[in-house]
Amino acid sequence: MGVLYSQLFVTPRYPTESFADQIIIVTGSNVGLGLEAARHFCRCNAKMVVLAVRNVAAGEKAKQSIEESTGRTDVCEVWELDLASYASVKAFAQRASKLPRIDVLLENAGILTLNFSLAEGHERTITVNVISTFMLGMLLLPKLKATAKEIPSTKPHWTIVSSEVHAWTNLPEWKSSNTFEALDDPKNAKMQARYPTSKLLEVLVVREIASKLADSRVILNMLNPGLCHSELAREGSWRVWFLKLVLARTTEVGGRTLVAAATVDDESHGAYMTDGKVNNEALGAFVTSEDGEKAQKKVWTELKEILEKVQPGIASSF
């Protein structure tokens, strides 16, 4: 009932904060929520908005759309980023690390698919939504920390777009000897639950590593935009399509929740946001259970091992 009430009767507020002088990165920003969030950032006077996209041509169209709707030019830049490729993630991070500052890293890009396939040796949903998402954030963490140190007036935000569907699974794979290896097994892959599983993994990892950033002045948070009209479910089921038809927020309204997470102060660190507000009570029951706490530590340890093999030393900030 809470979800229904939220979808039908709650409208996140329109962003009015100034992002003047700020440099903002939005992944998955050629369409959907990422595009609308980038549009809001540009409208709110951001100095530079990096549209991090897999399809550069689509990114250029998104840039044109933002410029036409906001009347601001020479603000958006289109950079290639393919989260299914570790090389692409590392190349993007190396380029972004040369920016004079990073005020917001908004990780919105993700996939929802019912088809099992591998990318970089892991099931594609897990590679894109979890492994590469945290790899990018960790590679850019030194820059975020440097921004916080060099510019006392700002608290950089590392924001991950999660989902309320994280509560749809208890992650049975965590009880396997290795969670990620279990998820990579095509014989036992339950792809109907794979997107919720990836979102739960995001929630668990954010909660585990947030405390390790407590003294950095970098705010790490996660958000649930609610059910919105977007391109995410283009590979999903007819049930998702029907729910969107009946309950979904507009893409622009959904984009507001992404911007909200990039503005909330310390109270959002390590926290879960929904409807544009901090609300840890909206977390799934498994997350705060005894098993959830055990799973949280286990999946972080396993994820860290994967990332260290790809980029030795990446976890040194923790």
C-alpha positions in Angstrom: 0.0 0.0 0.0 2.9 2.3 0.7 4.2 1.9 -2.8 0.7 2.5 -4.3 0.3 5.6 -2.2 3.7 6.9 -3.2 3.1 6.2 -6.9 -0.3 7.7 -7.0 -0.2 10.6 -4.5 3.4 11.7 -3.9 5.1 14.0 -6.3 8.8 14.7 -5.6 9.5 18.4 -5.6 10.9 20.3 -8.5 14.6 21.0 -8.2 15.5 24.6 -7.5 19.0 24.4 -6.0 21.9 26.0 -7.7 24.7 23.9 -9.1 26.8 26.8 -10.2 30.5 26.1 -10.6 29.8 22.3 -10.2 30.9 19.5 -12.5 28.5 16.6 -12.6 28.7 13.2 -14.2 25.5 11.3 -15.0 25.8 7.8 -16.3 23.1 6.4 -18.6 22.0 9.9 -19.5 21.0 9.7 -23.2 17.5 8.6 -22.3 15.1 8.2 -19.4 15.8 9.3 -15.8 19.4 10.1 -16.5 18.5 12.4 -19.3 16.0 14.3 -17.2 18.3 14.5 -14.2 21.0 15.9 -16.5 18.5 18.4 -17.9 17.7 19.6 -14.4 21.4 20.0 -13.5 21.9 22.0 -16.6 18.8 24.2 -15.9 20.1 24.7 -12.4 23.3 26.3 -13.7 25.8 23.5 -13.4 29.1 24.5 -14.9 29.6 21.2 -16.7 27.4 18.0 -17.1 29.1 14.9 -18.5 26.7 12.7 -20.3 28.3 9.3 -19.8 26.7 7.0 -22.4 27.3 3.8 -24.2 25.8 5.2 -27.5 27.6 8.4 -28.3 25.3 9.3 -31.2 22.3 9.0 -28.8 24.2 11.1 -26.3 24.7 13.9 -28.8 20.9 13.9 -29.4 20.4 14.1 -25.7 22.8 17.0 -25.5 20.9 18.8 -28.2 17.6 18.2 -26.4 19.0 19.6 -23.2 20.4 22.7 -24.9 17.2 23.4 -26.7 15.1 23.0 -23.5 17.3 25.0 -21.2 18.8 27.6 -23.5 22.3 26.8 -22.2 25.0 25.7 -24.6 28.6 24.5 -24.0 27.6 22.9 -20.7 27.1 19.2 -21.6 29.8 17.0 -22.9 29.2 13.5 -24.2 31.7 10.9 -23.1 31.6 7.2 -24.0 31.1 4.7 -21.2 30.2 1.0 -21.6 29.7 -0.6 -18.2 29.8 -4.0 -19.8 33.5 -3.4 -20.5 36.1 -3.0 -17.8 38.4 -1.3 -20.2 35.8 1.3 -21.0 35.2 1.9 -17.3 38.9 2.4 -16.6 39.4 4.7 -19.7 36.4 6.8 -18.6 37.7 7.1 -15.0 41.1 8.0 -16.2 39.7 10.8 -18.3 37.3 12.0 -15.6 40.1 12.1 -13.0 41.7 14.9 -15.0 38.7 17.2 -14.5 39.4 20.1 -12.2 36.7 18.8 -9.8 33.9 16.3 -9.5 30.9 17.4 -7.4 28.4 14.7 -8.3 28.9 11.2 -9.6 25.4 10.1 -10.3 25.4 6.4 -11.3 22.1 5.8 -13.1 23.1 3.4 -15.9 21.7 -0.1 -15.5 20.1 -2.9 -17.4 17.0 -5.1 -16.9 17.1 -8.3 -19.0 15.5 -11.7 -18.8 18.2 -13.2 -21.1 21.3 -14.8 -19.6 24.6 -13.7 -21.1 28.1 -13.0 -19.9 30.1 -9.8 -19.9 33.7 -9.8 -18.5 33.2 -13.3 -17.2 30.1 -12.5 -15.1 26.4 -12.5 -15.8 25.8 -9.2 -17.7 23.3 -7.7 -15.3 25.7 -8.2 -12.4 28.6 -6.8 -14.4 26.8 -3.7 -15.4 24.6 -2.9 -12.4 27.0 -4.0 -9.7 30.7 -4.7 -10.5 31.3 -1.9 -13.0 29.1 0.5 -11.1 31.2 0.2 -8.0 34.4 0.0 -10.0 33.7 3.4 -11.5 32.8 5.0 -8.2 35.9 3.5 -6.5 38.2 4.7 -9.4 36.8 8.2 -9.1 36.7 8.2 -5.3 40.2 9.8 -5.0 39.0 12.7 -7.2 35.8 13.1 -5.1 37.9 13.2 -2.0 40.3 15.7 -3.5 37.4 17.9 -4.5 36.1 17.8 -0.9 39.5 18.7 0.5 40.3 21.5 -2.0 36.9 23.1 -2.1 35.5 23.3 1.5 32.2 24.7 0.3 31.3 21.5 -1.4 30.5 17.9 -0.2 30.8 15.7 -3.3 28.0 13.2 -3.8 28.5 9.6 -5.0 24.9 8.6 -5.7 23.7 5.2 -7.0 20.2 4.7 -8.5 18.8 1.6 -6.9 15.1 0.5 -6.7 12.4 -0.6 -4.4 12.5 -4.0 -6.1 15.6 -4.8 -4.0 13.0 -6.0 -1.5 11.7 -8.7 -3.9 14.5 -11.1 -3.1 16.4 -12.4 -0.1 19.4 -13.2 -2.3 19.5 -17.0 -1.7 22.8 -17.1 -3.6 24.6 -15.4 -0.7 24.6 -18.8 1.1 26.7 -20.3 -1.6 30.4 -20.6 -1.2 30.7 -17.5 -3.5 27.7 -15.3 -4.3 29.0 -14.0 -7.7 30.0 -17.5 -8.9 26.5 -18.7 -8.0 25.0 -15.9 -10.0 27.2 -16.7 -13.0 25.9 -20.3 -13.2 23.5 -20.4 -16.2 21.9 -23.7 -15.1 20.6 -22.1 -11.9 20.1 -18.5 -13.0 16.6 -17.2 -12.1 16.5 -14.2 -14.5 13.1 -13.1 -13.4 14.8 -12.2 -10.1 18.1 -11.0 -11.5 17.3 -7.2 -11.7 16.0 -7.2 -8.1 19.1 -9.2 -7.1 21.4 -6.6 -8.6 19.6 -3.8 -6.8 19.8 -5.6 -3.5 23.5 -6.1 -4.0 23.9 -2.4 -4.6 22.0 -1.6 -1.4 24.1 -4.1 0.6 27.4 -2.8 -0.7 26.5 0.9 -0.2 25.6 0.2 3.4 28.8 -1.7 4.0 31.2 0.8 2.6 29.6 4.1 3.7 31.0 3.9 7.1 34.5 3.6 5.6 34.0 7.0 4.0 32.7 8.7 7.2 35.7 11.2 7.5 36.1 11.9 3.8 33.3 14.5 3.4 32.1 12.5 0.4 28.5 11.6 0.7 27.6 8.1 -0.6 23.9 7.5 -0.9 21.3 5.5 -2.9 17.8 6.2 -4.1 14.6 4.6 -5.3 13.1 6.8 -8.1 9.9 4.7 -8.0 8.2 3.2 -11.0 8.8 5.7 -13.9 8.4 5.8 -17.6 11.8 5.0 -19.0 13.7 2.7 -21.4 14.8 0.4 -18.6 12.2 -2.3 -19.0 12.5 -2.6 -22.8 13.8 -6.1 -22.2 11.4 -6.8 -19.3 8.1 -8.7 -19.1 4.6 -7.6 -20.0 3.8 -7.3 -16.3 6.4 -4.5 -16.0 4.9 -2.8 -19.1 1.4 -3.0 -17.6 2.4 -1.7 -14.2 4.1 1.2 -15.9 1.0 1.9 -17.9 -1.1 2.1 -14.7 1.2 3.5 -12.1 4.4 5.0 -13.5 5.5 8.6 -12.8 6.6 10.7 -15.8 10.2 10.5 -16.7 10.7 14.1 -15.7 9.3 13.6 -12.2 11.4 10.5 -11.7 14.5 12.5 -12.7 13.7 14.9 -9.8 14.5 12.1 -7.3 18.0 11.7 -8.8 18.7 15.4 -8.4 17.4 15.3 -4.8 19.9 12.6 -3.8 22.7 14.8 -5.1 21.6 17.7 -2.8 20.8 16.1 0.5 23.5 16.6 3.2 25.1 14.2 5.7 21.8 12.7 6.8 21.7 10.8 3.5 25.2 9.3 3.8 24.9 5.5 3.6 21.1 5.9 3.5 18.3 4.9 1.2 16.1 7.6 -0.4 12.6 7.4 -1.8 10.3 10.1 -3.1 13.3 12.4 -2.9 13.7 12.0 0.9 15.8 9.9 3.2 13.8 6.9 4.3 15.7 3.9 5.6 12.4 2.5 6.9 11.5 1.7 3.2 14.4 -0.8 3.0 13.5 -4.4 2.4 13.2 -6.5 5.6 16.1 -8.7 4.5 18.5 -5.8 4.4 18.3 -5.1 8.1 17.9 -8.7 9.2 20.7 -10.8 10.8 21.1 -12.7 7.5 21.2 -9.4 5.6 24.0 -8.1 7.7 26.0 -11.2 7.2 25.3 -11.2 3.4 26.3 -7.5 3.3 29.8 -8.2 4.6 30.2 -11.4 2.5 29.2 -9.8 -0.8 31.5 -6.8 -0.2 34.4 -9.1 0.5 33.7 -11.0 -2.7 33.2 -7.9 -4.8 36.4 -6.4 -3.5 38.3 -9.5 -4.6 36.8 -9.2 -8.1 37.7 -5.6 -8.4 41.2 -6.1 -7.1 41.9 -8.6 -9.9 40.7 -6.1 -12.5 42.4 -3.1 -11.0 45.0 -3.9 -8.2 44.8 -1.4 -5.4 41.4 -0.1 -6.2 40.1 -0.8 -2.7 42.9 1.1 -1.0 40.5 3.9 -0.2 38.7 1.6 2.1 
